[in-house]
Amino acid sequence: FDVIIDFAGFGQTTADAVDVIRRDGTVVLVGMGRLEALINTRSLILNQCNLRGSNGGTKADIEGIYEYMATGKLNPKLTEITFDEISDGIDRLHEGKVEGRLVAVMD
């Protein structure tokens, strides 16, 4: 991956991102699920990973992201669940059985 944006920030998600980023890639940490992360410094150094922190961005940044998403070029991995499946979804998250983002759709 060229860029990984870690919205969860649970330590392990950040460490995993550093492990799989391409050489000279960038990991952006937005989420603060945990305030500390144990990172493999070997991966960080050998991959020449750029690790950055971000507090989200400006209104213009967010509008730009929406515009980019509308082009169809950004296809995040999303798994949709119903309201009744939230408890099971949380279990799946804890077990590491969800790729991408888990989204509860409220119909």
C-alpha positions in Angstrom: 0.0 0.0 0.0 1.2 3.5 -0.7 -0.8 5.1 2.1 -2.7 3.6 5.0 -5.0 5.8 7.2 -5.5 4.2 10.6 -8.9 5.5 11.8 -9.0 3.0 14.7 -5.7 3.6 16.4 -5.8 0.5 18.6 -2.1 -0.1 18.7 -2.2 -3.3 16.8 -3.9 -1.6 13.8 -1.0 0.9 13.7 1.6 -1.8 14.1 0.0 -3.9 11.3 0.0 -0.8 9.0 3.7 -0.2 9.5 4.4 -3.9 8.7 2.5 -3.9 5.4 3.2 -0.4 4.0 5.3 -0.3 0.9 8.8 1.1 1.0 8.6 4.9 1.5 4.9 4.6 2.1 3.0 6.7 4.6 0.9 5.6 7.6 -1.4 8.3 8.9 -2.7 7.8 12.4 -6.0 9.5 13.1 -7.8 7.3 15.6 -6.9 7.2 19.3 -8.4 3.9 20.3 -5.3 3.4 22.5 -2.8 6.1 23.5 0.2 3.8 23.0 1.3 1.5 20.2 4.1 -1.1 20.1 5.6 -0.7 16.6 8.2 -3.0 14.9 11.0 -0.5 14.4 12.7 -2.9 12.0 9.7 -2.6 9.6 9.6 1.2 10.2 13.3 1.7 9.4 13.7 -0.9 6.5 10.5 0.2 4.8 11.5 3.9 5.3 7.9 4.3 6.5 6.6 7.8 7.0 4.5 7.7 10.2 2.3 10.8 10.6 -0.4 11.9 13.1 -3.5 13.9 12.0 -6.3 15.4 13.9 -8.7 15.0 10.9 -8.4 18.0 8.7 -10.3 21.1 7.7 -13.8 21.5 6.3 -12.2 22.0 2.8 -10.2 18.7 3.3 -13.3 16.8 4.1 -15.2 18.3 1.1 -12.2 17.3 -1.1 -12.4 13.7 0.1 -16.2 13.6 -0.6 -15.5 14.9 -4.1 -12.8 12.3 -4.6 -15.1 9.5 -3.3 -17.7 10.6 -5.8 -15.3 9.9 -8.7 -15.5 6.2 -7.8 -11.7 5.9 -7.5 -11.8 5.4 -3.8 -13.3 2.0 -2.9 -12.8 1.3 0.8 -13.5 -2.2 2.1 -16.8 -2.0 3.8 -18.9 -4.8 5.4 -22.5 -3.8 6.1 -24.4 -5.2 9.0 -27.9 -4.6 10.4 -28.7 -3.0 13.8 -29.5 -6.5 15.2 -26.0 -7.7 14.1 -24.0 -5.0 16.0 -23.2 -7.3 19.0 -22.0 -10.0 16.7 -20.1 -7.4 14.7 -18.3 -6.2 17.8 -17.3 -9.8 18.6 -16.0 -10.2 15.0 -13.9 -7.0 15.4 -12.4 -8.2 18.6 -11.5 -11.5 17.0 -9.9 -9.8 14.0 -12.4 -11.3 11.5 -13.3 -8.0 9.8 -11.4 -6.7 6.8 -11.8 -2.9 6.3 -14.6 -1.1 8.1 -17.7 -2.6 9.7 -20.7 -0.3 9.0 -24.1 -0.7 10.8 -26.8 0.3 8.4 -29.9 1.7 10.2 -33.0 1.1 8.0 
